Amino acid sequence: MPIIVNLDVMMAKRKMSLNELSESVGVTLSNLSILKTGKAKAVRFSTLEAICKVLDCQPGDILEFEE
């Protein structure tokens, strides 16, 4: 898939676990795990916004396009 999800990189930079992010964002652990592994087919803007607020980053820090 040409969209690369760098959620694990941003979480490591912020020293935040998947459990902490899940609680802070209000998204289930399983849904975040699917997103983190790049298996998600879509992500809601509201979810992306919440993740960016918690991790203090931009959407481009989490999502990357690669051909």
N, C-alpha and C positions, 0 to 999 in steps of 0.2 A: 504494500500500500504506500502511495507516495506521501501520505501525511504521517509525520513522525511525532509521537507524543513524548515530550520531555518532562512529564510530571515528576518522575522519580528524581531527576536532576534538580529541579526547583525545590522539591521536598528536602533533599540532602543539603542544599545550600542554606535552607531555613531551619535545618535540624528538626524536622517535623516528621512524625510517623504517619502512616496511613490511617491509623486509628484516630490520632489527634486531628488530622485533616477532615476525616469523615465526620467527627463530632462538631468541628467548627463550621463546616460547610452545610451540614444537614443532609448529606447524601450517604446512602448506605455504603458499608465497607465493600460489598461485592460490586456495586456499580463503580466505585472509584478504582477498584482493582481491575475491572474490565477496561476502564479508560486508561489506566496506567500502563497496562500491557499492550495497548494499541489494538485491542480487539473490538472496541466500540465502533459502531457504524455511524453514530451521530453524537453530538453533545449540545445540550441546550445552552443558549446564550446566558440564561440566568444562572446555570450551574458554572459556566466558565467565568462569569462575573464574580460569583461567590468565591471560587477557587483563587482568582486573581486578587481579590480583596484580602483573603486570609494569608496568601503567600506574598503579598505586596509585590506583584509582578504584572507584566503585560501579557495579553494572550499570545503574542509572538514568542514569549519566553517559554511557553508550554507547547505550542503547536508549531511545526516546521514542515515546509513542503520540500520534498526531494524527488527528483525524477529518477 
